[in-house]
Amino acid sequence: METLIKADIFFFISSVATVIITILVSILLFYSIKAGKNLYTLSEALKGGLKDSEEFVSELRERLENNFIFRIFFPPVRRKKRTTVKDDAVRNNQK
């Protein structure tokens, strides 16, 4: 009889613990969903601001590139053609 009482007490305590843990997990899930929604709206706002700033920067770049004084201090870069090792080997064999 004493083991039956101990088993009942154990099941009662484990049931209460399960209910408390379920409630705590539910609260945690609620707040994490709420935080996720806030992060989503924040990221959408940042995306919109990024598009606006990208347009501004591209317009500013065009204005600067067309400015005479800017071109004096920062002349256009002339890029050299880079040859690969294969191209060099082919050229050396053809000579």
C-alpha positions in Angstrom: 0.0 0.0 0.0 2.8 2.3 0.8 4.3 1.9 -2.7 0.9 2.8 -4.3 0.8 6.1 -2.3 4.4 6.9 -3.4 3.5 6.1 -7.0 0.5 8.4 -6.8 2.6 11.2 -5.3 5.2 10.8 -8.1 2.5 10.9 -10.8 0.9 13.9 -9.3 4.2 15.8 -9.1 5.2 14.8 -12.6 1.8 15.9 -13.9 2.1 19.3 -12.3 5.7 19.7 -13.6 4.5 18.8 -17.1 1.7 21.4 -17.0 4.1 24.1 -15.7 6.7 23.3 -18.3 4.0 23.4 -21.0 2.8 26.8 -19.9 6.4 28.2 -19.8 7.1 26.8 -23.3 3.9 28.3 -24.6 4.8 31.7 -23.2 8.3 31.5 -24.7 6.8 30.5 -28.0 4.4 33.4 -27.9 7.1 36.0 -27.3 9.5 34.5 -29.9 6.7 34.7 -32.5 6.1 38.3 -31.5 9.8 39.1 -31.8 10.0 37.4 -35.1 7.2 39.5 -36.5 9.0 42.6 -35.2 12.2 41.6 -36.9 10.3 40.9 -40.1 8.8 44.4 -40.2 12.2 45.9 -39.3 13.9 44.1 -42.1 11.2 45.2 -44.6 11.7 48.8 -43.5 15.5 48.5 -43.9 15.1 47.0 -47.4 13.0 50.0 -48.4 15.5 52.4 -47.0 18.3 50.5 -48.7 16.7 50.9 -52.1 16.2 54.6 -51.6 19.8 55.1 -50.5 21.0 52.9 -53.4 19.3 55.3 -55.9 20.7 58.3 -54.1 24.3 56.9 -54.2 24.1 56.0 -57.9 22.8 59.5 -58.7 25.5 61.1 -56.7 28.1 58.9 -58.4 26.9 60.0 -61.8 27.0 63.7 -60.8 30.6 63.3 -59.5 31.8 61.4 -62.5 30.5 64.2 -64.8 32.1 67.0 -62.6 35.2 68.6 -64.1 37.0 69.2 -60.8 36.4 65.6 -59.7 37.9 64.3 -63.0 41.0 66.4 -62.5 41.7 64.9 -59.1 40.5 61.4 -59.9 41.1 60.6 -63.6 39.3 57.6 -65.1 41.1 54.3 -64.5 42.5 52.6 -67.6 42.6 48.9 -67.1 45.3 46.8 -68.7 44.4 43.6 -70.3 45.4 40.7 -68.2 46.7 37.6 -70.0 46.4 34.2 -68.6 49.2 31.7 -68.3 47.7 29.6 -71.2 47.6 32.7 -73.5 51.3 33.4 -72.7 52.3 29.8 -73.5 50.4 29.8 -76.8 52.0 33.1 -77.8 55.5 31.8 -76.9 55.0 28.6 -78.9 53.7 30.5 -82.0 56.8 32.9 -82.1 
